C-alpha cells in the first residue's frame, strides 16, 4: 500500500504545484470537475473529451434523481466506473458498462469501495482516485469514442480482479437496474477482448455496442449469478495471476452501430497502450478549446470560469462513428456529413445561452448540430425536443430547436439545406405533435387550462417565442405571408396577461381567468400539475424574450415595470406546493436562478432605464450561486446552460433574446477577458477599476466609441474589437 500512497502524494503534489502559478498555459488545471457533484448540480467528475461520445466517470449510485449523473460527493463509496454519463440533467440515464477493480472478493458480494476523497485528481480530461477498500489506485482518460483506464493494484495483494458489470445503468422513470436491460449479448473473442451489445430503456429506449480490450490476459473468467430473473445482461469477473508492476490497463470503445465499430474506435483513436500519451492528447484537445478565452483574475475565479467553460463544451455529444455511421431515431443506420451526428440536446435549457455561445466559441460545430436536428426531423416529422443517444424523450415544452436553427442561420451558418430547415421549423409549428396542439393554440390565441390541463401558461409563452423565431427566418427568406402570420402568433402572450394582477395567468376556453389564483404556487407537470413549468406566475410573467418593450407597455410604464421586477426579487424566498420543487432553486425573492426561465430576468432592468439594478444583481448571483466547490452550483448545470449564463455574464452581456443577434449589456466580472475567434480575430472585454465595491458601470465604449444603447451586436464581437467598461462604486 505504501507504494501507491507515495504515488498519489507525488501526483497530487505535481498537480497542485502546477495549479498555483497564475500564468500556466495548461488551462485544464483550472478545471475542477468536482464542482457541481454535491447537492443537486448533477455533474460528473470523470474524464471526457470535448463533445465526445464517452464520459468515463466513477459512480456512487445508479438509481433515481439523486444519481442523474451517477455520482454524488456526499457518498463515501464508489461502485465502479461507467462509460457514459449526462452532465447536470434533471433526468437519469446512461451509466453503461461498469468496471470495478479490486484485490479481495467482498464477503457480502456487494462490489463497492470506500474512497479517499482527498486523493481525487480532477482536471479536464483526466480523473484519478484511491479506492481504499479495493486497494486500487484508479486513473482514467478518454478519446472521443473510447475510455482508457489504468488500475494500479496494491503490491501486497495476492490477487487482482476486475468486475465487468454489463447490467449496470443509471435508471429512473419506472425502470430499475434489474429490468432496464431489454436484451443483451456478449462474446469473448480471446483472453483480452470482449465485445457485445445491450438494448436498454430508462429515459429513452436505445441500443449500444461495446468493445473491451485489456493489455494483459485474464487467467479466469466467471459469470456471476444474476440478482433477478429480470436481468438480461451479465456480470463477468476477470481474474489475473500476475500483472507487470501490478498494473492493468483497460480500453472501452462504444458505438450506436456495431461492436465492430466500437473495436475500430479503439484501433484508430487509441491504438497504443501508452496511458500518459493518451492523457496528454486529451489535455491538448481541451486546451485547444479552453484557450479560446483568456481571462485575468484570481485562481478561484479562473477555476469557476474554466470549469463553466468545460461544462459547456461536454455536449452536445457527437455519437457518430469514425466513419460517420450512426443509428437514427428509427433504428436504421445512416451516414453523417463530416462524420458528425450530435445528440444530448437539452433544448429547453440550452437555446437560451449555450447555443448562442457555441456560435462564438465553437463555430465549427454549429452546422453539424443543425444538420443533426434536421436528420432527426426527417424521421420524427418535427424537430427534436430533448434527445439522448439519438432518441427522443419529449422532456420539457416548446419547440426550441427552432430558435437554435434560426439564430444560427441569421448569424451566417448555412452548411445545410436551408429551405428544408425552414420547412422543418414551419412544420414543427403548424402540425400537431406531442405537447404542441396547434389547432387549440390558433383557435383561442393561447392554451386554455380546461383543454390543455397542464402547463397551459408556460406552453403558450414558450410557443410565442418560437413563433417569433419562425417569423424572423420567414422574413429573411422572403416568405412574407408566413412572416405576418407568425408575427401575429408571437403576440399571443398578451392574451394571458392579467391587467389586474399584472401577471401571466391561466385562462379557460370561455375566456375566464383561473380562480382562485395563487401567484406564488409552484407548478410541476409530473407531480404538482398547474399552469406553469417548474415555476409560478411570478417567474413566468417575464418570459417574453422577444418583446420586452411590449411587456413594458402592458405593465403601463417603465416605472411600473421596474417596480414589478423589484417585487419579484423582494418577495419572500420560499416555495409553495406539495409537489416536486427541487428544480426551483437559487432564490432571490421569487427569482430562481437554478431554473432556466429566470436566466434573462436580471437584465430586464435595462429596458426600464435602471441598469444599476442589473449590475448589482449579477454580482449577487455570482457571489451566491457560482462557487468553486462541489456544492457551488445552485441547481442542475443542465447540459451547460447554467455555465453559459456565467460565461456570458462574466463578459458583461447576455442574449436576452437568443435569436436576434443582440446581447444586453450587464456588468463584467473580470478585469480582462480576451476571446480568440475564428480567422485569427480577437474580441477583448476590459473592465477598468473593477473591484468588489466597483460593481457598477459608469460608461461603455466599443473600439473607443461610446456605446449608444445597452445593446451589443453579434457582428461587433465576431468582427473583433475591444469593449471597455469603466467601473465605479456609484449607482
Buried (B, 14 or more C-beta within 10 A) or exposed (E): EEEBBEBBEEBBEEBEEEBEEEEBEBBBBBBBBBBBBBBBBBBBBBBBBBBBBBBBBBBBBBBEBBBBBBBBBEBEBBBBBBBBBBBBBBBBBBBBBBBBBBBEEEEEEEBBBBBEEEBBBBBBBBBBBBBBBBBBBBBBBBBBBBBBBBBBBBEEBEEBBBBBBBBBBBBBBEBBBBBBBBEBBBEBEEBBBBBBBBBBBBBBBBBBBBBBBBBBEBEEBEEBEBEEEEBBBBBBBBBBEEBEEBBBBBBBBBBBBBBEBBBBBBBBBBEEBEBEEBBBBBBEBBBEBBEBBBBBBEBEBBBBBBBBBBBBBBBBBBBBBBEBBBBBBEBEEBEBBEBBBBBBBBBBBBBBBBBBBBBBBBBEBBBBBBBBBBBBBBBBEBBBBBBBBBBBBEBBBBBBBBBBBBBBBBBEBEEBEBEEBBEBBBBBBBEEBEBBBBEBBEEBBBBBBEEBEBBBBBBBBBBBBBBBBBBBBBBBBEBEEBBEBBBEBBBBBBBBBBEEEBBBBBBBBEEEBBEEBEBBBBBBBEEBBBBBBBBBBBBBBBBBBBBBEBBBEBBEEBEBBBEBBBEBBEBEEEBEBEBBBBBBBBBBBBBBBBBBBBBBBBBBBBBBEBBBBBBBBBBBBBEBBBBBBBBBBBBBBBBBBBBBBBBBBBBBBBBBBBBBBBBBBBBBBBBBBBBEBEEEEEBBBBBBEBEEEBBBBEEBBBEEEEBEEBBBEBEBBBEBBBBBBBBBEEE
